């Protein structure tokens, strides 16, 4: 299962780098990946590279053509819409459960994560913003207590890391993005499940629209 925290393999890191390159358009659709050249450029052996490529094939970002190798497949706007609609469904439900539960332990963890996100955004530390953003959304799903819901979220973590990178670039400012998470936490803490779910869905729909618009202009 993909990891949220810092314990990640070399193959995970390579997959992240290649995924970002594909989603940014620097590796265009139809491009053939030369394993020997890539391994040399990245300074790694072909074992971790092949594992990374397998991850990307599983995500639909690469396709294998027999006797020719791996080719880049564009992430379509429909793919982005599907991913964010899935997130809205599971994270909205998780927020609803948390709002009804209103446990102080759960809220303490969410406050800690939002505080870290606020400080990283204020300091302009984009990589930390991305880590804390993802951790906050993962925590909402995990703290809901619904294990299967959480598993669905975690299974999408690799592609979410790259989409978050685009999302955060496209936001007007990182402090504005951080403020949206303050609003999400306030809604969950309110004890109003409808408000909590609606705020999470609104937040994710906004991110969906930003990323979709970016991809349509590429």
C-alpha positions as CSV (number, residue, x, y, z in Angstrom):
1,X,0.0,0.0,0.0
2,X,1.4,3.5,-0.8
3,X,2.9,5.3,2.1
4,X,1.9,8.8,3.4
5,X,4.9,9.5,5.5
6,X,8.6,9.7,5.0
7,X,9.4,5.9,4.7
8,X,9.5,5.5,0.9
9,X,11.5,3.5,-1.5
10,X,13.8,4.7,-4.3
11,X,11.2,3.3,-6.7
12,X,8.5,5.5,-5.1
13,X,10.7,8.6,-5.4
14,X,11.5,7.8,-9.1
15,X,7.8,7.2,-9.8
16,X,7.0,10.6,-8.2
17,X,9.6,12.4,-10.4
18,X,8.4,10.7,-13.6
19,X,4.7,11.3,-12.7
20,X,5.4,15.0,-12.2
21,X,7.2,15.2,-15.5
22,X,4.3,13.5,-17.3
23,X,1.6,15.6,-15.7
24,X,3.4,18.8,-16.3
25,X,3.7,17.9,-20.0
26,X,7.5,17.8,-20.1
27,X,7.1,14.2,-21.2
28,X,4.4,14.4,-23.9
29,X,1.8,11.7,-24.8
30,X,3.3,9.1,-27.1
31,X,6.8,9.6,-25.9
32,X,8.7,6.3,-25.6
33,X,10.7,5.9,-22.4
34,X,14.2,4.6,-22.9
35,X,15.1,2.6,-19.8
36,X,18.8,2.7,-20.3
37,X,18.9,6.4,-20.8
38,X,16.5,7.1,-17.9
39,X,18.5,5.0,-15.5
40,X,21.7,6.8,-16.5
41,X,20.1,10.3,-16.2
42,X,18.7,9.4,-12.8
43,X,21.9,7.7,-11.6
44,X,20.1,4.5,-10.6
45,X,20.0,0.9,-11.6
46,X,17.3,-0.5,-13.8
47,X,15.7,-2.5,-11.0
48,X,14.1,0.5,-9.1
49,X,13.4,2.2,-12.5
50,X,11.4,-0.8,-13.7
51,X,9.5,-0.9,-10.4
52,X,8.7,2.8,-10.8
53,X,7.5,2.3,-14.4
54,X,5.3,-0.5,-13.1
55,X,3.6,1.9,-10.7
56,X,2.9,4.3,-13.5
57,X,1.5,1.6,-15.7
58,X,-0.9,0.7,-12.9
59,X,-2.0,4.3,-12.7
60,X,-2.7,4.5,-16.4
61,X,0.1,7.0,-17.1
62,X,2.1,4.5,-19.2
63,X,1.2,1.8,-21.6
64,X,3.3,-1.1,-22.8
65,X,3.6,-1.9,-26.5
66,X,4.9,-5.4,-27.1
67,X,8.5,-5.4,-28.3
68,X,8.6,-1.6,-28.3
69,X,8.5,-0.6,-24.6
70,X,6.7,1.9,-22.4
71,X,4.9,5.0,-23.8
72,X,3.5,8.0,-22.1
73,X,-0.3,8.3,-21.9
74,X,-1.9,11.7,-21.2
75,X,-3.9,12.1,-18.0
76,X,-7.2,13.4,-19.5
77,X,-9.5,15.9,-18.1
78,X,-12.0,13.1,-17.6
79,X,-9.4,11.2,-15.5
80,X,-8.9,14.3,-13.3
81,X,-12.7,14.7,-12.9
82,X,-13.0,11.1,-11.9
83,X,-10.2,11.3,-9.3
84,X,-11.6,14.5,-7.7
85,X,-15.2,13.2,-7.8
86,X,-14.0,10.0,-6.0
87,X,-12.2,12.2,-3.4
88,X,-15.3,14.3,-2.9
89,X,-17.4,11.2,-2.3
90,X,-15.1,9.5,0.2
91,X,-13.7,12.6,1.9
92,X,-17.1,14.3,2.1
93,X,-18.5,11.2,3.8
94,X,-15.5,11.0,6.2
95,X,-16.0,14.7,7.1
96,X,-19.7,14.0,7.8
97,X,-18.8,11.1,10.1
98,X,-16.2,13.2,12.0
99,X,-18.6,16.1,12.4
100,X,-21.1,13.7,14.1
101,X,-18.5,12.1,16.3
102,X,-16.9,15.4,17.4
103,X,-14.1,13.6,19.4
104,X,-11.5,15.9,21.0
105,X,-8.7,13.5,20.1
106,X,-9.5,13.6,16.4
107,X,-9.7,17.4,16.5
108,X,-6.3,17.7,18.2
109,X,-4.6,15.8,15.4
110,X,-6.4,17.9,12.7
111,X,-5.5,21.1,14.5
112,X,-1.8,20.1,14.6
113,X,-1.8,19.3,10.9
114,X,-3.6,22.6,10.0
115,X,-1.1,24.5,12.1
116,X,1.8,22.9,10.3
117,X,0.2,23.7,6.9
118,X,-0.4,27.3,7.9
119,X,3.3,27.8,9.0
120,X,4.6,26.1,5.9
121,X,2.4,28.3,3.7
122,X,3.4,31.5,5.5
123,X,7.1,30.5,5.0
124,X,6.6,29.8,1.3
125,X,7.8,26.1,1.8
126,X,5.9,24.5,-1.0
127,X,7.1,21.0,-0.5
128,X,6.0,21.1,3.2
129,X,2.7,22.5,2.2
130,X,2.1,19.6,-0.1
131,X,3.0,17.1,2.6
132,X,0.8,18.6,5.3
133,X,-2.1,19.1,2.8
134,X,-2.0,15.4,1.9
135,X,-1.7,14.4,5.6
136,X,-4.7,16.5,6.6
137,X,-6.9,14.9,4.0
138,X,-5.6,11.4,4.9
139,X,-6.3,12.1,8.5
140,X,-9.9,13.0,7.8
141,X,-10.4,9.6,6.1
142,X,-8.5,7.6,8.7
143,X,-10.1,9.3,11.7
144,X,-13.6,8.5,10.3
145,X,-12.9,5.0,11.5
146,X,-14.1,3.5,8.1
147,X,-11.1,1.3,7.1
148,X,-12.3,0.6,3.6
149,X,-12.9,4.3,2.9
150,X,-9.4,5.1,4.2
151,X,-7.9,2.3,2.0
152,X,-9.5,3.8,-1.1
153,X,-7.9,7.2,-0.3
154,X,-4.5,5.6,0.4
155,X,-4.6,3.7,-2.9
156,X,-4.8,7.0,-4.7
157,X,-2.0,8.7,-2.8
158,X,0.7,8.5,-5.6
159,X,-1.4,10.3,-8.2
160,X,-2.7,12.7,-5.5
161,X,0.9,13.8,-4.7
162,X,1.4,15.0,-8.3
163,X,-2.1,16.5,-8.6
164,X,-1.5,18.5,-5.4
165,X,1.7,19.8,-6.9
166,X,-0.3,21.2,-9.8
167,X,-3.1,22.3,-7.5
168,X,-0.8,24.3,-5.3
169,X,0.9,26.0,-8.2
170,X,-2.4,27.1,-9.6
171,X,-3.8,28.6,-6.4
172,X,-3.6,32.3,-6.1
173,X,-1.4,31.9,-3.0
174,X,-0.3,29.2,-0.6
175,X,-1.7,31.1,2.4
176,X,-5.1,31.1,0.7
177,X,-4.8,27.4,0.2
178,X,-3.9,27.0,3.9
179,X,-6.9,29.2,4.9
180,X,-9.2,26.8,3.0
181,X,-8.1,24.0,5.3
182,X,-8.9,26.2,8.4
183,X,-12.4,26.5,7.0
184,X,-12.6,22.7,6.5
185,X,-11.6,22.1,10.1
186,X,-14.1,24.8,11.4
187,X,-16.9,23.0,9.5
188,X,-16.0,19.6,10.8
189,X,-15.7,21.0,14.4
190,X,-19.1,22.7,14.1
191,X,-20.9,19.4,14.5
192,X,-23.0,20.1,11.5
193,X,-22.5,17.1,9.1
194,X,-24.1,18.8,6.2
195,X,-21.8,21.8,6.5
196,X,-18.7,19.6,6.9
197,X,-19.5,17.5,3.9
198,X,-20.4,20.6,1.8
199,X,-17.2,22.4,2.6
200,X,-15.0,19.4,1.7
201,X,-16.9,18.9,-1.5
202,X,-16.6,22.6,-2.4
203,X,-12.8,22.6,-1.7
204,X,-12.2,19.5,-3.9
205,X,-14.5,20.8,-6.7
206,X,-12.5,24.0,-6.7
207,X,-9.2,22.0,-7.0
208,X,-10.8,19.9,-9.8
209,X,-11.7,22.9,-11.8
210,X,-8.2,24.5,-11.4
211,X,-6.4,21.4,-12.6
212,X,-8.9,20.6,-15.4
213,X,-8.6,24.2,-16.7
214,X,-4.8,23.9,-16.6
215,X,-4.8,20.6,-18.5
216,X,-7.2,22.0,-21.1
217,X,-4.8,24.8,-21.9
218,X,-1.7,22.5,-22.4
